[in-house]
Amino acid sequence: MRGREVLNAGCGTGIEARQFQAHGCAVLGVDPDAGLARFARGTGVPVEVSAFETWEPADRAFDAVVAGTAWHWIDPAAGVAKAAQALRPGGLLAPFHHAMHTPPQLADAIGEGLPAWTTRSAAAYQKVAPHSTLDGEGRRKPSTELYQPLFDGIADGIRQAGGFDEPEQWRFEWEQRYSREEWLDLLPTFGAVAKLPPEELAKALDAVGTVIDTMGGGFSMPYTTVAVVAVRRDSD
């Protein structure tokens, strides 16, 4: 990827953009939230404030369009069309999502302490997976199973829009260790959490931090990253 030009749709605070930069890519972020864009710029990520669907490439062309845990907020037809407009022939469209396999006691604390995030997440699940999020015995389904309708929907949207080769789903398993401080620093960067009033956020983070203390002051979070990848054709 070194030397490649990457467009990061829905870049938020720039977490994924900085990882691409670290691998030698030139990255431009696009995000509709001016506050998140300002934060990302402060970390060295250039960002243009716009909804991706209405953003204008202005004759610029990119080797890849990526979206880290953001494509579900973008209109699928308009988003694919915009990606096709921005990509060079042979370029990659690669929306990807990180499915967290949250330790149960931490998931309960987050659900109780951050109701706005829980409500928004549940709404997103219902949009892409209208059936129950529980299995037949009342247990919460694995994150990857909950997300699978989303991945399949992204692939279907790319097929229907045309202009791309058959999309593939790439999976990567990894694990991240978080200290109490690291997790509480990360949590407010999640979209819905970032919009909580300061006093509500502080109270919620304190409750989550207390649970992490009972886990020894840190924990390991397993992740599955799934990227839906399609190559831009020369022509339809």
Order of alpha helices (4+ residues) and beta strands (2+ residues): beta-alpha-beta-alpha-beta-beta-alpha-beta-alpha-alpha-alpha-beta-alpha-alpha-alpha-beta
